[in-house]
Amino acid sequence: MKLLRVGTAGAERPALLDESGTLRDLSGLVTDIDGALLADDAALARVRAAAAAGELPVIEAEGLRTGPPLARIGKIVCIGLNYHDHAVETGAAIPSEPILFMKAPDTVVGPEDTVLVPRGSEKTDWEVELAVVIGRTARCLDSAGEALGHVAGYTVAHDVSERAFQIERGGQWDKGKNCETFNPLGPWLVTSDEVPDPQSLPLKLWVNGELKQNGSTADQIFPVGEVVRYLSHFMTLYPGDVINTGTPAGVAMGQPEPKPYLRAGDVVELEIEGLGRQRQELKQA
């Protein structure tokens, strides 16, 4: 299933994109798309049955905003340097264990919402990422295979980063990762049954129409199942938690001088095959 939330910010309603590309209203069946729904097998079964029976009302999609596909996110855990080619382009050693940092849930905006260039920023960068959404509570999992059974689905994340804040200002990476609007998410939450192999997904990103990133999750150093297993030994993962799993090569930081960092007026587009496409215009905060 392709689950999404549509409407004005803060007043989105749950919806489903059916196999014909028609937008269907879920508000008569569920209150929202969140961790509680993803953990409720019976509720998800009712949604599937209603969709298969053609019982869901049509929503007129023209002019309707798409919000983040997940409400009430618990936490966003991010994996740094998780692609071989990205580690190489930044001159970093291949990590022996996943590198972790966090993003606050309030960085999340819709897939076509405006991204703000922070005040004082000189090095705002782009990163297309596969985001994993947890559907079952995960603690100290034994294997990557078991871990995949705790995944509800997948979506597209734009891990916007301010490199000077992240790297040159001391301390943790978090200060360059948590600026307002720095985690556009969506458009859809695609349930895991429709993504049989999360390690074979092409990812692309364009800036002002120029292709910058063109990679595949096959290049991940730590695959999705291993990332979930690993994290479950350091923190409990709950339904509605999100994991940004890293970005392939092609970020501004890895390019020759003068590095083409983002500026107000730039347009970023990104997509992951089967998971949808995003588009953001940047504005000065």
PLY file of the C-alpha trace (Angstrom):
ply
format ascii 1.0
element vertex 285
property float x
property float y
property float z
element edge 284
property int vertex1
property int vertex2
end_header
0.00 0.00 0.00
0.97 3.60 -0.60
-0.17 5.57 2.44
-0.04 9.36 2.59
-1.47 12.39 4.35
-2.98 15.32 2.48
-4.20 18.78 3.38
-2.93 21.94 4.99
-0.07 21.70 7.47
-1.30 20.49 10.83
-4.68 19.41 9.43
-3.72 16.56 7.10
-6.07 13.62 6.61
-5.02 10.02 5.96
-5.23 8.73 2.41
-4.21 5.89 0.14
-2.96 5.98 -3.44
-4.51 2.99 -5.18
-3.07 0.91 -8.01
-4.68 3.15 -10.64
-3.10 6.27 -9.14
-6.38 7.48 -7.64
-6.27 9.17 -4.24
-8.61 7.54 -1.70
-9.84 8.85 1.65
-8.99 6.77 4.73
-10.46 9.13 7.33
-13.56 6.96 7.72
-11.40 3.98 8.73
-8.42 5.41 10.63
-7.74 8.61 12.54
-4.26 9.11 11.08
-1.17 7.37 9.72
1.08 6.97 12.73
2.85 4.41 14.86
-0.40 3.24 16.43
-1.84 2.36 13.03
1.34 0.68 11.80
1.40 -1.55 14.89
-2.27 -2.54 14.47
-2.42 -5.48 12.07
-6.22 -5.62 12.23
-6.59 -1.95 11.28
-4.17 -2.35 8.38
-6.10 -5.43 7.23
-9.31 -3.38 7.21
-7.64 -0.73 5.08
-6.41 -3.36 2.61
-9.83 -4.98 2.41
-11.62 -1.67 1.85
-9.14 -0.72 -0.86
-9.50 -4.08 -2.61
-13.28 -3.80 -2.50
-13.26 -0.28 -3.94
-15.04 1.08 -0.88
-12.81 4.08 -0.19
-14.09 7.52 -1.30
-12.12 9.38 -3.97
-10.27 12.57 -3.02
-9.83 15.27 -5.67
-6.03 15.59 -5.74
-5.62 18.69 -7.91
-4.12 21.55 -5.91
-4.05 19.49 -2.72
-0.90 19.64 -0.58
0.83 16.38 0.33
2.08 16.41 3.89
4.58 14.10 5.57
3.23 10.53 5.29
3.67 9.85 9.01
2.25 11.72 12.01
3.58 11.84 15.56
7.04 10.54 14.73
8.78 9.32 17.86
12.40 9.80 16.85
14.53 10.07 13.73
17.79 8.13 13.85
20.26 8.79 11.04
23.18 6.80 9.68
26.21 8.76 8.47
28.65 7.68 5.76
26.63 4.58 4.88
27.49 4.42 1.17
30.89 3.34 -0.08
31.00 6.01 -2.80
29.94 8.80 -0.42
32.65 7.88 2.09
35.21 7.96 -0.73
34.08 11.35 -2.08
34.37 12.95 1.38
37.77 11.37 2.07
36.45 9.45 5.08
37.45 5.95 6.10
34.85 3.23 5.64
33.26 2.97 9.11
33.57 -0.33 10.97
30.24 0.30 12.72
27.31 2.55 11.78
27.79 6.24 12.58
24.71 7.58 14.37
23.17 11.00 14.82
19.64 12.21 15.50
17.18 14.56 13.90
14.29 16.08 15.81
10.81 15.15 14.56
10.01 18.86 14.16
12.46 19.05 11.23
9.94 17.06 9.17
7.93 18.82 6.48
6.04 17.64 3.42
7.75 16.52 0.22
6.99 19.75 -1.64
7.15 22.20 1.25
9.66 25.04 1.30
13.13 24.34 2.71
14.68 27.23 4.63
18.33 28.20 4.30
19.32 28.97 7.92
20.51 32.44 8.92
24.29 32.55 8.67
24.45 29.47 6.45
27.11 29.24 3.78
27.15 25.46 3.26
23.60 24.11 3.05
23.79 20.70 1.33
21.46 18.10 -0.14
21.17 14.34 0.60
18.62 11.92 -0.85
18.01 9.02 1.54
15.93 5.91 1.98
13.92 6.27 5.20
12.80 3.19 7.11
9.63 3.37 9.22
9.38 1.00 12.18
6.14 -0.96 12.67
6.94 -3.29 15.58
8.85 -2.58 18.79
12.47 -3.70 18.38
14.80 -4.54 21.26
18.13 -6.39 20.97
17.25 -8.20 17.76
19.34 -11.24 16.87
19.59 -10.99 13.09
19.13 -8.71 10.10
16.38 -11.00 8.84
14.47 -10.67 12.09
14.98 -6.91 11.98
13.34 -6.58 8.55
10.22 -8.09 10.09
9.98 -5.02 12.32
9.86 -2.60 9.36
6.43 -1.22 8.46
7.54 0.45 5.26
9.75 2.89 3.44
9.67 6.48 2.23
11.90 9.17 0.75
13.83 11.51 3.05
15.81 14.63 2.16
18.47 14.89 4.87
19.25 18.58 4.38
22.52 19.48 6.14
24.44 22.64 6.93
28.08 21.50 6.66
29.72 24.43 8.45
27.36 23.99 11.41
27.88 20.21 11.26
31.66 20.00 10.90
33.32 23.34 11.60
31.52 24.49 14.75
32.69 21.73 17.12
30.70 19.16 19.06
28.14 16.85 17.49
26.83 16.64 13.94
23.32 17.38 15.23
23.71 21.16 15.06
24.05 20.97 11.27
21.15 18.54 10.89
18.31 20.00 12.93
17.56 23.35 11.38
13.91 24.09 10.62
12.55 22.18 7.54
15.68 19.99 7.27
13.85 16.68 6.80
11.27 16.71 3.99
9.56 13.29 4.07
7.34 11.48 1.59
5.31 11.58 -0.54
4.19 8.07 0.40
4.82 5.48 3.07
5.09 2.33 0.97
4.42 -0.78 3.05
7.22 -3.31 3.24
5.33 -5.99 1.30
5.70 -3.78 -1.79
9.47 -3.39 -1.27
10.75 -6.98 -1.25
14.41 -5.93 -1.52
15.32 -2.58 0.04
18.90 -3.10 -1.22
18.02 -2.65 -4.89
16.47 0.82 -4.98
17.86 3.53 -7.30
18.10 7.01 -5.73
18.46 10.28 -7.66
18.63 13.98 -6.84
18.69 17.06 -9.07
19.52 20.70 -8.27
18.02 23.24 -10.69
17.50 20.39 -13.16
21.08 19.11 -13.01
21.53 15.52 -11.86
23.76 15.51 -8.78
23.18 12.13 -7.11
22.58 8.87 -8.96
23.08 5.86 -6.70
21.56 2.66 -5.41
20.89 1.24 -1.99
22.95 -1.74 -3.16
26.00 0.42 -2.30
25.09 0.72 1.37
27.86 -0.31 3.74
25.32 -1.43 6.36
22.12 -2.76 4.76
18.68 -1.89 6.13
18.25 -5.09 8.13
21.66 -4.73 9.76
21.01 -1.06 10.59
17.75 -1.92 12.37
19.36 -4.87 14.19
22.33 -2.74 15.25
20.24 0.17 16.51
18.02 -2.16 18.53
21.01 -2.96 20.75
21.54 0.71 21.67
17.96 1.99 21.86
14.45 0.65 21.69
12.80 1.30 18.34
9.05 1.89 18.49
6.31 1.94 15.84
6.45 5.32 14.15
10.20 5.79 14.59
12.10 6.70 11.41
15.62 5.76 10.31
17.38 7.78 7.60
19.82 5.27 6.15
22.46 7.48 4.52
23.14 9.08 1.14
25.11 8.11 -1.98
27.86 10.17 -3.60
27.18 13.51 -5.26
26.63 15.90 -2.35
27.97 19.45 -2.61
30.56 18.80 0.10
32.21 16.14 -2.07
32.54 18.30 -5.18
35.50 20.46 -6.29
35.86 24.08 -5.23
33.91 26.24 -5.43
31.46 23.79 -3.93
27.91 24.40 -5.19
26.11 24.69 -1.87
22.42 25.54 -1.93
21.15 29.10 -1.99
17.74 30.73 -1.74
15.90 30.26 -5.04
17.43 26.87 -5.82
15.08 23.98 -6.59
15.90 20.46 -5.41
14.11 17.38 -6.79
14.72 13.85 -5.56
13.26 10.40 -5.99
13.63 6.76 -5.06
12.25 4.23 -7.53
8.84 3.01 -6.39
8.71 5.37 -3.41
7.88 8.64 -5.15
9.38 12.03 -5.83
9.95 15.27 -3.90
10.44 18.87 -5.01
11.47 21.80 -2.81
12.27 25.43 -3.47
14.73 26.98 -1.02
14.07 30.30 0.68
16.09 32.34 3.14
15.02 31.89 6.75
0 1
1 2
2 3
3 4
4 5
5 6
6 7
7 8
8 9
9 10
10 11
11 12
12 13
13 14
14 15
15 16
16 17
17 18
18 19
19 20
20 21
21 22
22 23
23 24
24 25
25 26
26 27
27 28
28 29
29 30
30 31
31 32
32 33
33 34
34 35
35 36
36 37
37 38
38 39
39 40
40 41
41 42
42 43
43 44
44 45
45 46
46 47
47 48
48 49
49 50
50 51
51 52
52 53
53 54
54 55
55 56
56 57
57 58
58 59
59 60
60 61
61 62
62 63
63 64
64 65
65 66
66 67
67 68
68 69
69 70
70 71
71 72
72 73
73 74
74 75
75 76
76 77
77 78
78 79
79 80
80 81
81 82
82 83
83 84
84 85
85 86
86 87
87 88
88 89
89 90
90 91
91 92
92 93
93 94
94 95
95 96
96 97
97 98
98 99
99 100
100 101
101 102
102 103
103 104
104 105
105 106
106 107
107 108
108 109
109 110
110 111
111 112
112 113
113 114
114 115
115 116
116 117
117 118
118 119
119 120
120 121
121 122
122 123
123 124
124 125
125 126
126 127
127 128
128 129
129 130
130 131
131 132
132 133
133 134
134 135
135 136
136 137
137 138
138 139
139 140
140 141
141 142
142 143
143 144
144 145
145 146
146 147
147 148
148 149
149 150
150 151
151 152
152 153
153 154
154 155
155 156
156 157
157 158
158 159
159 160
160 161
161 162
162 163
163 164
164 165
165 166
166 167
167 168
168 169
169 170
170 171
171 172
172 173
173 174
174 175
175 176
176 177
177 178
178 179
179 180
180 181
181 182
182 183
183 184
184 185
185 186
186 187
187 188
188 189
189 190
190 191
191 192
192 193
193 194
194 195
195 196
196 197
197 198
198 199
199 200
200 201
201 202
202 203
203 204
204 205
205 206
206 207
207 208
208 209
209 210
210 211
211 212
212 213
213 214
214 215
215 216
216 217
217 218
218 219
219 220
220 221
221 222
222 223
223 224
224 225
225 226
226 227
227 228
228 229
229 230
230 231
231 232
232 233
233 234
234 235
235 236
236 237
237 238
238 239
239 240
240 241
241 242
242 243
243 244
244 245
245 246
246 247
247 248
248 249
249 250
250 251
251 252
252 253
253 254
254 255
255 256
256 257
257 258
258 259
259 260
260 261
261 262
262 263
263 264
264 265
265 266
266 267
267 268
268 269
269 270
270 271
271 272
272 273
273 274
274 275
275 276
276 277
277 278
278 279
279 280
280 281
281 282
282 283
283 284
